[in-house]
Amino acid sequence: MKKLLSFLTKDIREFWTKNPVYTFELSKYGYQVVKELESNSGCRLYLAQSLKKPNNLVVIKQFQFARGRAWSDFETIETEIQVLKGLEHPGIPRYVDSLETDDGYCLVLEYKQAQPLSEARSFTPDEIEQITVSGLEILIYLQERSSPIIHGNIELQNVLVDDDLNVYLTDFGSAVTIRKNELTSNNSSLNPFDFNTQDLIKADLHGFGKVLTALQTNIKFAEHKHFRRCLEKLVAVNSNDRYCSAQEALRSFSNTSPICTIETILSMFMFISSQASLQIVLLLVLILMIFFS
């Protein structure tokens, strides 16, 4: 009997560990918490359900402040809210609402059924290339706005990918908005007179490049040499060697389709071979060897 009780106690303990009771109550604000998604210092993420629209799931980002915190902490949240309100892109979860609760402040965002790349997953080289293109398109949207936005914190946990390889960029808590003669940033240590727009853009690209580098670990890109060269430029140690914009990076990554290029060059080679001397044919062979090396 003792063994049975011990077994049941262990079983129940494991159940509650995997399915904890959430005491965070938001029903008076129109939301019912389903489960906690993530927790770190000063911030927690919850999956919640709208009580007005039961089929509508949202993510609630709860900011928890210790007593005596400066008003600048609230300004940080306000800056993030203003950034998100102005964004409308399928790859960026949209702003839904904001709530001031008894123990913090909450940001309500659109829920995307996708997992952060910080979770262990494996992708093929072709899938990583698709993720690359989608991620760069999001950065192009941010960089080519009338007032460009720098994300400022692109890392594995802030890039989500769903089962269909749709990419989503989250967490704009460190975002920088660049306006003419004005800088709006959540980073209080950033001096408006020291920043360089180009450097900030390259920093975002470098962050995304590090994400891609982490994804392709242990994957052989033997047949994707062009992609590998572009990735190396994206994460170059010297910022002067990096791409100047997401648009430039996307053009480079999408510059050539290997299959199309090979077919085109081979067709030209066969045609010239039929018309030219042996010396010219050998020269063309040498050029092809250098091109595909």
N, C-alpha and C positions, 0 to 999 in steps of 0.2 A: 504493500500500500504506500509506503514512504517513497519507494522508487517511482511509483506511478505519479504521486503528487509532485515529486521532484521533476519528473519529465514534463508534466503539465505546466508547472511553474516556468520552466525553461522555455517551453513552447509559447506560452503567453507573453513572456518577456521579449522573445524574438519577434512576436507579432507586433507588439506595441513599439518596438524599436523601428520596425519597417513601416508601421502605420500609426504614427504618433497623433495624439489629439491636439488640435491647433486651437489655442486659446485666443488667438488674435481675432477679435470680433469687429466686423465691418458691416453687419446687417443694417444698422441704422443709416449707413451711407449708401445702401443699395447693392452691397456685394457680399457674397458668401465665400469664405476662404475654403479652397479644396485641399491644397497641400502646400508645403513650403518647398520652393525650388532650389534656393541657394541662400547662404548666409555668410556675411563677412563683417568686419569691423564697421559698425555704424550703418549698415544697410542689409536689408533682407528682401528676398524676392518670393512672392507667393503667386500660385495659380489660383484664380478666383472666378466665380460665376456671377454674372449680373442677375439680380433678383427681378429686374424688370424684363430682361430678355434671357430666360433660362438657358438657351442654347448658345449664348454669347460668353465665351471665355476671355478673360483678360489677365494680364500680368500686373501685379501690384508691387511696386518698388517702395518699401518702407524705409525712410530715413529715421534713425534713432539718435537723438541728441542728448548729450550729458548736460547737466545743469551748468550754467555759466558759459555756455558756448557763445561765441561771438555772432553778431548779426550777419556777418559775412557768410556764415554757414547757410543761412536761409537764402542769401543772395545767390549762392552757388546753385541751389535747387531752382530758383527762379530763372537763372540763366539757362539751365538745362531745359526747363519747360518752354521758354521762349524759342530756343533753338528747335525743339521738336515740333512746336506748333507751326513753324514755318516750313516744315519738310513734308513732302508728299512724293514718296517713291515706294514701289512695291518691295524693295529690299530693305526698307527701314520701318520697323513697327511704329505705327502712328500713335500720336498722343490722343488719349481718350478723356482723361479727367485728372484732377488733383484734389487731395483731401487733407485737411488738417485734423489730426486725431489727438487724443489725450497724451499719447506717448510718442508722438513723432509726426512726420509729414509723409504723405503717400502720393506717388506718381502712378497713374493708371495708364497702362499701355496695351495696345493691340497684342493679342496672343498669336504667336506663330508656332505651329507644331513642328518644331525643329530642335536639333540638339546642338549644343556648343561644341566647337572643334576640340575643346579641352578634354572631352570624353573620348575614350579609346575607340577609334574607328579606323577602318582601312579603305583606301581609295585606289583605283587604278590610275595610271598616268593620264589617260584620257579624261577621267572624272576630275582629276586635279586641274587639268587645263580648263575644263568647263567651269569649275569653281573660280579659277583665276579670272576668267573673262567676266563672270557675274560680279565678282568683287570689285574689279576695276571699273565696271560700269556704275556701281554705286559711288565710288570715289570721284568719277567724272562728274556725276550729278552734283556732288558736294562742292567740287572745285570750280565748276563753271557757272555757279550761281552769281548773281550780280554782287552779292556779298558772300564770297567763298567761306565755306565752313571746313575747319580742320578738326577731325575727330579727336586726335590727341592721345588715344589709348587703344590702338588696334592690336589685339592679342587674341590667343586661341579662344578664351572664354567669351569674348565679345563678338565672335563671328559664328553665326548659327547656319547649319545646313540641314535641309530636310531630306526625305527619302528620294525626292525627285531632283535633288541637287540644286534646289533654289537656295540662294545665299541671302542672309539677313545680317545687317550690322546693328549692334545694340550698344547701349551705355554711352551716352553723350555727356557724361558728367565732367569730362575734361575738355569739352569742345571749345574751339576758338572761332569766333566770327570776325571776319576781316572786312571792315568798311573803310571807306576813304578817310584817311587821317584818324582812324579810330580802331581800337582793338577791344573786343569784348571776350573775356576769358574767365573760366572757372579756376584758373591757376593763378593764385595771388602772388606767386613768386616771379611771374612773367612780367618783365618790364616792357611796356609798349614801345620804348625807344630802342630796345635791343633786338626785337624780333625782326626776322626777315621772312616775308611771305613764302618765298621759294624754298627756304630751309624747312618751314613748317610743312609744306606740301610734300617735300622729299621725306620728311620724318614719317608721315602717314604711309607713304609708299614703302618705306623701309620696314615699318611695322607689319604691313600686309605681306611683304616678302618673307619676313621671318615666320609668319603663319604658314605660308606655302612651303617653306623649307622644312618645317616640322612635319608637314603632311607627307612629303616625299622621302622621308627617311626610310632607308632599307628598300626603296623602290629603284629599279634600274631604268634609267631614262636613255638606254642605248639608242633607241629609235626616235628620241625626242631631243636631239642635241640643240636644236634651235630654242626650244623651251628652256633648257638648262642654261643656255647662254643669257637669255633674257632674265631669268631668275637671278643669276649672278650679278647682273647689272642693277637689279632691283634692290639687292641687299649689299651693294658695294660698301666697303668700309669708308672710303672717301666719298663724301656727299657730292662732290663735283663729278663723280663717275656715275651717279644714279640718274634715272629718268627725271625730267623736270616737271612732268605732270602725269596723271593717270591716263590721259588721252594719248600721250606719246608712248607710254608703256603698253597700252592696249594695241596701238598700231604695230608696235614691235612684236608683241606676242602673236598677233594675228597676221603678221606681214606675209607669210607664205604658208600655203597648205602643202606639206611635203609630197603628197601623192600627185597633186596637180602640177607642182614644180617639176617633179621627175618626169612625168608624162610629157610635159611641154618641151623640156630640154631634150629628151630622147627623140621626140619627133623632129626637132630642129637638127639634132645630130644625124639622124638617118637621112634627112634631106640633103644636108651639106655633104655627107659622106658620098652620096651618089654623084655629087657634082665636083668634088674637090680632089686634090692630089693626096697621096699617102702622107706627106709631111703635115698638111693641114689637119687631116684626120687625127694623127698622133698628137698634134697640139691641142685639139679639142678634148681628146681623152685625158690629157694632162690637166686641163682646166677643170674638167668634171671631177677628177680625183681630188683636186685642191678644194673645190666648192663643197663636196660632201664629206670632207675629212673632219 
